[in-house]
Amino acid sequence: MIFNGSLASWLREQRGLLPLQQVAVLVCNIAAVLQQGHNQQRMHLDVNPFSILVHVDGKKMGVRMAKASVAAQAVTLSGRGYPANSLLLYMAPEQWAGWPAPATDQYA
């Protein structure tokens, strides 16, 4: 089975609970992608199940981040800390307060 789409869409297609090993691989892949951005001094600020894109081909799974929302890009470029996450449910407390940091992406 081949799948390309958001993590949210992929999870809706899964039956039952994911195996622990699959969850661990998914979390590690997402963390690695976020770390790549942080290594380049970029915060995504819009991390949620709809902005995490997955590619599944058989047992192989790839992860990448969708382009951050326009608001999140403005925050990153301007250095101003205004809330920007398109889904408030995933917004970290420091983002609400206007002081996002790399940990903000990890919280989401």
C-alpha positions as CSV (number, residue, x, y, z in Angstrom):
1,M,0.0,0.0,0.0
2,I,1.3,3.5,-0.9
3,F,0.0,6.5,0.9
4,N,0.9,10.2,0.6
5,G,-0.8,12.8,2.7
6,S,-1.1,14.3,6.2
7,L,-0.5,12.3,9.4
8,A,-4.1,13.1,10.3
9,S,-5.4,11.4,7.1
10,W,-3.1,8.4,7.5
11,L,-4.1,7.9,11.1
12,R,-7.8,7.9,10.1
13,E,-7.1,5.0,7.8
14,Q,-5.4,2.9,10.4
15,R,-7.4,0.2,12.3
16,G,-7.0,0.0,16.0
17,L,-3.9,1.0,17.9
18,L,-0.6,1.4,16.1
19,P,2.2,-1.0,17.1
20,L,4.6,0.5,19.6
21,Q,7.5,0.1,17.2
22,Q,5.6,2.0,14.5
23,V,4.8,4.8,16.9
24,A,8.5,5.0,17.9
25,V,9.7,5.2,14.3
26,L,7.1,7.9,13.5
27,V,8.0,10.0,16.5
28,C,11.7,9.7,15.8
29,N,11.2,10.7,12.2
30,I,9.1,13.7,13.1
31,A,11.7,14.8,15.7
32,A,14.5,14.4,13.2
33,V,12.7,16.6,10.6
34,L,12.0,19.3,13.2
35,Q,15.6,19.2,14.4
36,Q,16.9,19.8,10.8
37,G,14.9,23.0,10.8
38,H,16.1,24.0,14.3
39,N,19.7,23.4,13.2
40,Q,19.1,26.0,10.5
41,Q,17.6,28.4,13.1
42,R,14.1,27.9,11.9
43,M,11.0,27.2,13.9
44,H,7.9,25.7,12.1
45,L,5.4,27.1,14.7
46,D,2.5,25.2,12.9
47,V,3.2,21.6,14.0
48,N,0.0,19.6,14.0
49,P,-1.3,16.3,12.5
50,F,-2.3,18.2,9.3
51,S,1.1,19.8,8.7
52,I,3.1,16.6,9.2
53,L,3.2,14.8,5.8
54,V,3.8,11.1,5.6
55,H,4.8,8.8,2.7
56,V,4.2,5.2,3.3
57,D,5.4,2.6,0.8
58,G,4.9,-0.9,2.2
59,K,6.9,-0.9,5.5
60,K,8.9,2.2,4.7
61,M,7.7,5.5,6.1
62,G,9.0,9.0,5.3
63,V,8.1,12.2,7.1
64,R,8.3,15.8,6.1
65,M,6.7,19.0,7.2
66,A,4.2,20.9,5.1
67,K,5.2,24.5,4.5
68,A,4.4,26.6,7.6
69,S,1.4,28.8,7.5
70,V,1.9,32.4,6.3
71,A,1.4,33.6,9.8
72,A,4.0,31.2,11.2
73,Q,6.5,32.3,8.5
74,A,6.0,35.9,9.4
75,V,6.8,35.2,13.1
76,T,9.9,33.3,12.2
77,L,11.2,35.9,9.8
78,S,10.3,38.9,11.9
79,G,11.5,37.5,15.2
80,R,8.3,38.6,16.8
81,G,6.6,36.1,19.0
82,Y,2.9,36.2,18.0
83,P,0.8,33.1,18.1
84,A,0.7,31.5,14.6
85,N,-0.3,27.9,14.9
86,S,-3.3,27.2,12.6
87,L,-4.7,24.8,15.1
88,L,-4.8,26.4,18.6
89,L,-5.2,23.0,20.2
90,Y,-1.5,22.3,19.4
91,M,-0.1,25.6,20.5
92,A,2.5,25.6,23.3
93,P,2.0,27.9,26.3
94,E,5.0,30.0,25.3
95,Q,3.6,30.5,21.8
96,W,0.3,31.8,23.4
97,A,2.4,34.2,25.5
98,G,4.2,35.4,22.4
99,W,7.7,33.9,23.2
100,P,8.1,30.9,20.9
101,A,11.3,28.9,21.1
102,P,12.4,25.6,19.4
103,A,10.7,23.7,22.2
104,T,7.4,25.2,20.9
105,D,7.6,22.8,17.9
106,Q,8.4,19.9,20.1
107,Y,5.4,20.7,22.4
108,A,3.1,20.7,19.5
